[in-house]
Amino acid sequence: MMIKTYIVKSVTDAYPMIFQDLGKDAFILNTKQVKTGGFLGLFRKKKVKVVAAADLTAENPVTQAVPENPLDGFKQKAGPVEGVRPDSQIDVLKELSEVKGLLYSMVKEEAVTIPKSLEKWAARLREQEVDEEVIQYIVKKLKLSYENIELAAESDIMPTLHAIVKQLFEEGIAKAGSGQDACFITLLGPTGVGKTTTIAKLAAARVFQQRQRVGLLTTDTFRIAAVEQLKTYASILNIPLEVVSDPSELTGAFARLKGCPIVFMDSAGRNYLEDQYIEEINQYLRYDIPQENYLVLSMTSRWRDMRKIVEQLKAVPIDKLILTKWDETTCYGVALNMVYHYPYPLAYVSLGQGVPQDIMAADPGFMAKQLLGVDENVSGSSISVKTII
């Protein structure tokens, strides 16, 4: 395996170089915002460190020609890998779990036949709109768990299946404590996913649980109702709110919020299938302070539509993921698809309109049980779905 690191303005800028150096079968291990240059710690520029790798065997040599479209054939990592050091292949291999190792081999293999003993569970996953590639991966893991899967009893298969799905969620969930140094937190996402309510929940949790002084910022001047809604929350929480209509107004807004160690920004919901809005949101995310950007998506969205939005937002520096409206669906496959296919750690799941109670830190056991339709009273207790983060 060959591993290389690139320092670029955006992830998309790294694609041609990755193809040139590592070939069309390369995959990204990790992306992270870094600051470079400057003088005596001043005037440093924000860039992105991209760590990529490829399995350079005789059957998979580096292809020097760069594809006409750098995105064609590019494989993103299945889940987040933190702490990767480009000068230590051993450390990287330790970080790559069995899940990712099987994923890489699966890409080159033909689809497996689903044994009769697994047909029921494969049907359940399809009903939940789990991506076919993810189903194939789960089936392979199950077959590896038994000497003869056809002879396995259903009562034995279910706990193993739950463990595999739970592990997939664990691979894609944000680690506790990550991003604690961020003082500027932005929520972005398409229209109607519940960003304003979610930002109120996160702010309330900081105020009530951590006793922090929090400030709110909104750029959503297109919807008067959204501004008024956030004003109401700010009044209830007794915290300041600033409304900005242009990126140039951010400096003044931060000056007025200087007494708040944490500032949450609610971005305007837009149709991110249109390129013009991608650059617009990026203008608000170039402030040179420790920040985290959360992509907010709704569980009621179709997987095909969700995937298009995420692909369109590759040029935006996204750090974590929030899934809303978990309580408004009985189909949970898009959550598993997201953590499997994309490198954005899942941080929170929203389960209702209540502020701040209807949000929880992503819990792999709870999500796996919901996806598989497992009775929690039979398989053991889970955390309450009405838990304040």
MIKOL-119096 format. One record per residue (C-alpha): x, y, z; residue in one letter. Coordinates in steps of 0.5 Angstrom, whole numbers, plus 500, padded with zeros to 3 digits. Each point is the difference from the previous one (the first is absolute). Example, Ala and Ser with C-alpha at 12.3 -4.5 7.8 and 13.67 -1.06 7.14 Angstrom:
! MIKOL-119096
525491516A/502507498S/
This chain:
! MIKOL-119096
500500500M/502507498M/498506504I/501507498K/498507503T/498506497Y/499507502I/495504496V/495505500K/494495499S/499493500V/498500493T/507503498D/503494503A/497495495Y/504501494P/506500504M/498493503I/498497493F/507502498Q/504497506D/495494502L/496498494G/492500499K/499495506D/503505505A/496501506F/500506505I/502498507L/499507504N/498507499T/502506505K/500507500Q/507503501V/503507500K/507501496T/505506499G/499506503G/505504505F/501499507L/494497500G/496505497L/497500493F/499493499R/496497495K/495495501K/501494495K/498492500V/504494502K/498494495V/503493502V/499495494A/502493499A/500495495A/502492500D/505500495L/501493498T/502497493A/493499498E/499508502N/505504498P/500507500V/497503494T/504507498Q/494503496A/495504503V/493499499P/497505496E/495501506N/504499506P/493498504L/499494495D/502493504G/502504506F/499496507K/498504506Q/502496507K/494496503A/501504507G/505505504P/507498501V/503505505E/508500502G/502498493V/508502500R/502499492P/507498502D/498494504S/497495496Q/499495506I/496505504D/495501494V/499493499L/499499508K/495506499E/496496494L/495495503S/498494498E/494503497V/504504495K/505495498G/494496498L/497506497L/506501495Y/500492498S/493500499M/500506495V/504495495K/496494501E/494498497E/493500504A/499494504V/494496500T/495501506I/499493504P/493498501K/501501508S/502507499L/494502495E/495502505K/506505503W/502503493A/492501498A/500504507R/506504498L/497502493R/494502503E/504505504Q/503502494E/507498502V/505501494D/501493496E/507501501E/499500508V/496494499I/505496497Q/505502505Y/496498506I/499493496V/507499499K/501502508K/495495502L/502494495K/507501503L/497500507S/498492499Y/503494497E/493499497N/495505500I/495496497E/500496506L/500506505A/493501504A/497507499E/500501508S/508499499D/500505493I/496506503M/505501506P/506500495T/497504495L/498505505H/507500502A/503501493I/495506499V/502503507K/507500498Q/499503493L/496506504F/506500505E/505501494E/496506498G/498504507I/504506502A/505498506K/498503507A/503507501G/502501493S/500507498G/499503507Q/505506498D/496502495A/497507502C/496501493F/495495498I/496500494T/494496498L/499500492L/495496496G/495500495P/493503501T/495497505G/505495504V/499504507G/506504500K/497505505T/497496505T/506495500T/505506501I/495503506A/501493503K/507500500L/500507503A/496498505A/504494502A/506504501R/496505504V/497496505F/504494500Q/507503499Q/498507503R/504503494Q/499507497R/497499493V/499505495G/495499493L/502502493L/495499494T/501501493T/493498498D/497507499T/496497494F/495497505R/497505505I/497494504A/507497501A/503506503V/494501504E/500493502Q/507501502L/499507504K/495496504T/505494502Y/505506501A/495503505S/498494504I/508498501L/501507501N/506500495I/502505495P/498500492L/503503494E/497500493V/505501494V/498500493S/507500497D/507497502P/503507501S/496501506E/502494504L/506504503T/496505503G/495495502A/506496504F/502506503A/493501503R/500493502L/507500503K/497498507G/498494498C/505494499P/496496496I/496503494V/495496496F/498502493M/494498496D/501500493S/495501495A/496494497G/502500492R/499495494N/507498501Y/499496493L/502507497E/507502500D/499507501Q/498499507Y/506495502I/505506499E/495505504E/500495506I/508500500N/500507500Q/497499507Y/505495502L/507503499R/500504507Y/507498503D/498498507I/499492502P/494498497Q/496494499E/495499494N/494496501Y/496497494L/493499502V/496495496L/493497501S/498493501M/494501495T/504501494S/501495495R/507497500W/501502492R/498507502D/504500506M/506498496R/500505495K/500505505I/506497504V/504500493E/498507498Q/503502507L/507497499K/503507499A/497502507V/504499507P/496495503I/502497507D/494496503K/493498498L/493501504I/494496497L/493503502T/493497500K/502493502W/493500504D/496502493E/503494496T/499492501T/506499495C/507501503Y/504497494G/503507498V/503501507A/504494498L/502502493N/503506502M/505498506V/502494495Y/501504494H/502507502Y/506503505P/495504504Y/500498507P/493499503L/499505506A/493500502Y/493498498V/494504501S/493496502L/495506501G/498507500Q/501501508G/506505502V/505498502P/498493502Q/498496493D/508499498I/505495502M/507498499A/500495494A/499493504D/502494495P/497495504G/493504500F/501502493M/501492498A/494498504K/496505496Q/502498494L/499492501L/494501503G/503497507V/495500506D/505504505E/496497506N/503493497V/507502498S/501504506G/499508502S/503505496S/500508501I/494504501S/498503493V/498506504K/507501503T/503507500I/507500497I/
